[in-house]
C-alpha cells in the first residue's frame, strides 16, 4: 500500500503537471493573439520554407559550412522568381479591377444589355422556356444575375482599394515574412524534429501527421496553385488575343476557379464563349472554346502528375469543401489551409482507428504517411 506521503507526492505531481499543461495552453493562445496580425505572413513563410527546402539543401551541399549564405541565396531566388513577379501582376490586377469597377459605375459595362443580347440570340423555343421558368421571367433573372455580378465586382474593387490603403501594413507583413522565411530555411532541419518531440502524442503518430502536413502543403502549392496560375495565364492570353477588356483580371479569376475541384476555369471561359457566340463574334468564341478545352484543360492533366508526384489521399469533394471553407475563414490562405486541415483530419482519425482496433499503421484507407520499413511496407 502507498503511504500517505507517497499519495500526497503523486497528487502534487498531478497538480503540477496539470498546471504546466494549462500554462502551456494559455501561453500558446496568448502567443497566437499577439502574432495574430502576422499569422498569414508566418503561414506563407512556413510554406515557402517547406517548398524551397530542396533548393536550400542543394545550395547547402555546395557551401557545407555556410548555412546563412545558402539560406540567403535561396531567399533571394524566391524574391526574384516569385515575390517580385507576383507583386507586379497584383498591381496590374488592382488597376484593371478599379477600371472595371469605374466602367460599371458609369454604365460603360452593362451586364443587363449583355444578357439581353444573349437572350435575343437564342432560338424562340429556348427564349420562351427561359421566360417561363426559374425566376418567373427572364427579365427578373437577368436583374438578379446582373446585380450579383455587379456586387462581386464592387467587392473585388473595394478589396483592391483596401490593399492600397493598407500598403504600410502590407509592407510590414511582407518584411516579417521574408525575415522568418530565412530562419525557417536555415534552421528547418532542427525545428521540425523539435516540434515533433514536443507534441504530447505518440512519436510515430506525430511523424505521420507531420509528413502528411508537408506532403499536402507541397502538393497543394505545386499541384494546385502552380497549375491554377498556368491555367489563369493561358486564359488571360486567350482573352487578350480575342480582344476582351481586362484580360489579366479575367485570368486571375480563372486561376482562382481552377483551384476548386469540379468547378475549374470553365466556369469563367464558358460564359464568355456563349456571349461571343450569341453576339456573332464566331472566331473569337471558337478560339476561347478551343483554348479552354485543348490548351487550358490539357494543362491540368499534364502538369499536375509531374508537379504533385504522388496522391495526397484526399477525396475531391473534401478538397472542394475545405478549400471553399478555408477561403471563407482565413481568406486567400485558405487555399492551402483548408486541404491541410482536411488531410490532417483524415490522418488523425485513421491513427485513432488503428490504435483502437490494434491494426497496423497505414492499414486504414491506405494512408501513405505511415512509417515504412526498408522495403516500403508499413511498420507493425
N, C-alpha and C positions, 0 to 999 in steps of 0.2 A: 504494500500500500504506500501511496505517496504521502510524505509528511506534509504538515501544514505549511512549512517554509517553501517546499517544492511547489505546492499548489499556488501559493502566493506569487512565486517567481514566474510560473507559467502564465498566470493571469496577467502579471505585469508585462511579460514579454508580448503576449497577445495584444494588450492595450497599446504598447509602444509601437508594435508593427501596424496596428490599425491606425494609430495616429500618424505614422510615417506615410502610409498609403493615402490617407486623407490629405495630408500636407502636399504630397506629390500631385494628387489630382487637382487640388485647388490652385497650386502654383502653376500647373500646366495650363489650366483655364485662364489664370491671370496673365501668363505669357501670351496666350492666344489673343486676349483682349488688347494687350499692349502693342503687339505687332499686327493687329487687325488691318491697319491701313496698308500694310505691305504684304499681306497674305498672297495676293495674286503674283506679285513680283517674286516672292520666295518660292511659290509653286513652280513658276516657269524657270526659275534658276535651277531648281532640282531636276526638272525635266530636261533642261539643256545639258546639265552635267551628266545625266544618265545617257542621253542620246549621243553626246560627243565624247563619252569616256573612251571608246576605241581609238579615236583620233588622238586624245591625250596620251594613251598608252603607247601609241606608235611614236609620238614625239618624245615621250619619256625614254623609250628604247634607244633613241638617237642621242639623248642627253641624260644618261642614267643618274647623274648626281645633280641635276638641275630641274627639280620639280617645279620651282617657281617659274623658270623660263618656259618649260613645257606648258604649264597652265596659262601663262600669259600669252604665248603664241596661239594656243587653242582659243582663248577668249578673243584674240584679235581676228582670227579666222571667222569665228561666229559673228563678230560685229560686222566685218566687211561682207561676208557672204549671205548673212541672214538679216541682221538687225537693220542695217542701212537701207537695203532694198525694201524691207517691209515698211520702214518709215516713209520712204519716197512714195511707194504705192498707196500707203494710208493717207498721206496728204492729198494725193490726186483724187482718191475716192471721196474724201471730205469735200473737196472743191466741186466735184461732179454732183454729190448729194445735195449740196447747198444750191447748185444751179438748177437741179431738177425741182427742188422744193420751191424755188422762186418762180419757175415756169408754171408749176401747179397753182400757186397763189395768184399769178397774173392771168391764168386762163390759157396760156400758150399750150399747155398739156391738159387735154380734157379727156379723161377716161370714158366719160359718158358718150362722147362722139365716137370714140374708138369702138365701143361695144355696139353702138348703133350701126356702124359700118359693117361690123361682122354679122350682126343680125340681118341687115338688108341683103347681104351677100349669100345668105343661106337659102336653100330651097323652101318653097312656100309651105310644104307639109311640116318641115322642121321648125319654121317660124311659128306656125300655129301650135305645135307641140310645146315649144318653149313658152309661148304666151299663156298657155292654159295649164301649166304645171309649175311646180316649185313654189315660188313666192306668190303665185296667183296671176302675175303678169310679168312679161319680160322687162317692162319699164321699172317695176319695183325691184326686181333682181339686179338690174343694171345700176340703179341708185345705191343699193346696198353694197354691191361689189366695188363700185367706184369710191364710195365713202371709205370702205375698208382699205383699199389701196392708197387712197389719199392720206388716211391716218397712219398707215405704215410708213409712207414716205416722210410724213411730218415727224414721226418718231425718230426715224433714221437721221433726219436733218438735225433734230434737236440734240440727239446723242453726239453728232459730229460737232455742233456748236459747243456743247458742254466739254468735249475733249479739248477744244481750242481754249475755252475759258479756264480750264484747269491745267494749262500747259506746265506751270511750275510744279504742281503735284505729280504730274506725269513724268517730268524730267527727274524729279527726286526718286520716284519709284524705279525708274529706269536705271538710274545710277546705283541704287541699292541692289537691284537685280544683278547687274554686271559684277558688282563687288562680291556678292555672295556666290555667284557662279564660279568666280576664280577660286575661292576656298573650297567649294564643293568638288571642283575638278581636282585640285591638288590633294585634298585630304579624303576624297570619297572612299578610297580603299580601306581607310581606318574607320570612317564614320559608319559605313554600312554594317560591318560586324559588331561594332559597339552598340548600335541601335538594336540589333538582333539579340545580343546578350542582355540588354536592359529590358526587353519585353518580358512581362510576367506570364509567359506561356511556354509550353514545351519547345525545346530548341528546334526540332525538326519541323514542327508546325510553323514556328516563326520564320524559318528558312523558306518554307513553301510559300508563305504569304508574301515574303519579300521578293522571291523570284517571280511570283505572279504579278506583283506590282510593277517590277521592272519590265517584264515581258509585255504587259498590256500598255504601259506607258510608251515603250518604244514602238509597239505595233500601231498604237493609235496615232502617234505623230508621223511615223514613216508610212504606214499603210493607209491612213485615213486623211491626215492633214496634208501630206505631200501630194497624194493622189488628187485630193479636192482642189489644191492650188493649181495643179496641172490642168485639171478639167476646167476650172474657172478661167485660167489663162487662155485655153483653147476657145472657150465660149466668148471671151472678150475679143479675141482676134476675129472670130467668126462674125460677131455683131459689128465690129469695125469695118470688115470687108463689105457687108451688106448696107452700110451707111446708117446704122441705128445710132441715135444720140446716147451719150453717157455709157459707152460700151464697157468701160472699165468698171463702172458701178454695177452693171448687169453681170459682169464676170465675177465680181465679188459675191453677189447674191447667189450665183450658180455654184461657186465654191462652197458657200455655207450649206446650200441644199445638197451638195454632193456628200457632205458629212453624214447625212441621215439615210440609213438603210431603208429600202422600199420606197423612197421618195426620189432622191437623186436629182441631177441637174435638169432632167427632162421637165420638171415642174416649172422651169424658167424658159427653156428654149421651145417647149411645146406650144404654150400660148402665143409666143412671139411668131412661130411658124404659122399658126392658124390665122393670126391677124394679117400676116403678109399675104397668105393665100387669099383671104377674104377681100383684101383691098387691091388685088390684082398685081402685087409685086411677086410674080411667079418665080423668077430666077432667084430672087433673094430668099424666098421661102424654101426653094429646093436646096439652096446652099446651107441654110440653117438646119434642115432635116438631115441632109447628108452628113454634115459635120457632127450633129448630135448623135446620130446612130452609128456612123462609121468611125469617126475620129474620137469624139468625147466618150462614147460608150465603150469603145475597144480599149481606150487608155486605162480604164479601171481594171479590165481583165488582164492586161499585160503588166502593168506596173505593180499592182497590189501583191501578187505572188512573189515578185522579185524583192520588194521592199519589206514585206512582213516576214517571209521566210518560213513561218510556222503558224499554225492555228492557235489563237488565244483561248479557244474553248468557250466563247461567249455566244449564245444564240443571237441571231439578227434582231429578233423582237426585243431582247433585253438591251442590246446596243442602242436601238432606236429610242426606247423609253428612257433609259438612263442618260442618253445624250440630250434629249429634249428637257428632261427634268434638271439635269446639271446646268444647262444654259439658263433655265428659269431661275435656278437657285443662286448661282455664282457668276452668271454672265458668260463671256466667251471662254473662260477657263473650264466651264462645264463640259466642253467638247472632249476634254481629256479626263476631268474629274469623274464625270458620270460613268463611263465604261470601266474606269479603275474601281470605283465603288461596287459596280455590278460584279466584276470579276472577283474581288475580294469577298463579296457576299457568297458567291458560289463556292469558292475555295474554303472559306471558313466553315460553311455548313457541310462540305464534303469531309473535312478533317474531323468535325464533331461526330458525323455519322460513322466514320471509320473507327474512331476511338470507342464510341458507344457500342458498336456491334463487333468490335475486335477484328476488323478487316485490315488487309494490307494497305499501306499508304498508296494512294493513287488509284485504288480499285473502284471508287465511286465516281461514275461519269467519266472515267478515263482521264482523270486530272493529270496533265503533263507537267505540273510543277512539283510533283512528289520527288523526294530524293531518290537518285538512281545509283545502282551499283556499277561496276566496271563494264558490264555488258548491256547497260541501258535498261535493266529491269528495276522495277520499284523495290525498294528495300522493305523487308518484312519487319 
